[in-house]
Amino acid sequence: MTADEILPSDSAGKKISKTDQCAELIERLLSEGPRSTKDVVSTCEAVGFKMTTIKAAPKIWGSCGPW
């Protein structure tokens, strides 16, 4: 499974940035309850996000971890 399959586009059909996709994935993961940083990072990496994107994503909504 890839990030594009999980979070393909916004409601207008436009592609959203990888950082925004990653932030949305993290938000979805955390909506299920607390998770370890290792679990969040490994899930993000498993769908194709690079560590730089993963580190940048929480800054979108003001969270800097730990998750």
C-alpha positions as CSV (number, residue, x, y, z in Angstrom):
1,M,0.0,0.0,0.0
2,T,1.3,3.5,-0.9
3,A,0.6,6.9,0.6
4,D,-1.3,7.9,-2.6
5,E,-3.6,4.9,-2.1
6,I,-4.3,5.9,1.5
7,L,-4.6,9.6,0.9
8,P,-5.0,10.2,-2.8
9,S,-6.2,13.8,-3.2
10,D,-8.2,16.6,-1.6
11,S,-11.9,17.0,-2.2
12,A,-11.4,18.9,-5.4
13,G,-9.3,16.1,-6.9
14,K,-6.0,18.0,-6.6
15,K,-3.0,16.1,-5.4
16,I,-1.9,17.2,-1.9
17,S,1.7,17.5,-0.8
18,K,3.6,14.5,0.7
19,T,4.0,16.4,3.9
20,D,0.2,17.1,4.1
21,Q,-0.5,13.4,3.3
22,C,1.9,12.3,6.0
23,A,0.4,14.7,8.5
24,E,-3.1,13.3,7.7
25,L,-1.9,9.7,8.1
26,I,-0.3,10.6,11.5
27,E,-3.5,12.3,12.5
28,R,-5.5,9.2,11.6
29,L,-3.1,6.9,13.4
30,L,-3.3,9.0,16.5
31,S,-7.1,9.3,16.4
32,E,-7.1,5.6,17.3
33,G,-5.3,6.4,20.6
34,P,-1.7,6.9,21.8
35,R,1.0,5.2,19.8
36,S,4.8,5.0,20.2
37,T,6.9,7.1,18.0
38,K,8.5,4.0,16.6
39,D,5.1,2.6,15.5
40,V,4.1,5.9,13.9
41,V,7.4,6.2,12.0
42,S,7.5,2.6,10.9
43,T,3.9,2.8,9.6
44,C,4.7,6.0,7.7
45,E,7.9,4.5,6.2
46,A,5.9,1.3,5.2
47,V,3.7,3.4,2.9
48,G,6.6,5.2,1.4
49,F,7.3,8.4,3.4
50,K,10.9,9.4,4.0
51,M,12.1,10.4,7.4
52,T,12.4,14.1,6.4
53,T,8.7,14.1,5.5
54,I,7.7,12.3,8.7
55,K,9.6,14.8,10.8
56,A,8.1,17.8,9.0
57,A,4.5,16.5,9.1
58,P,3.6,17.2,12.8
59,K,4.6,20.8,12.4
60,I,1.6,21.4,10.2
61,W,-0.8,21.1,13.2
62,G,1.6,22.3,15.9
63,S,2.6,19.0,17.4
64,C,6.2,18.0,17.7
65,G,5.8,14.6,19.3
66,P,6.3,12.4,21.1
67,W,3.3,10.5,19.8
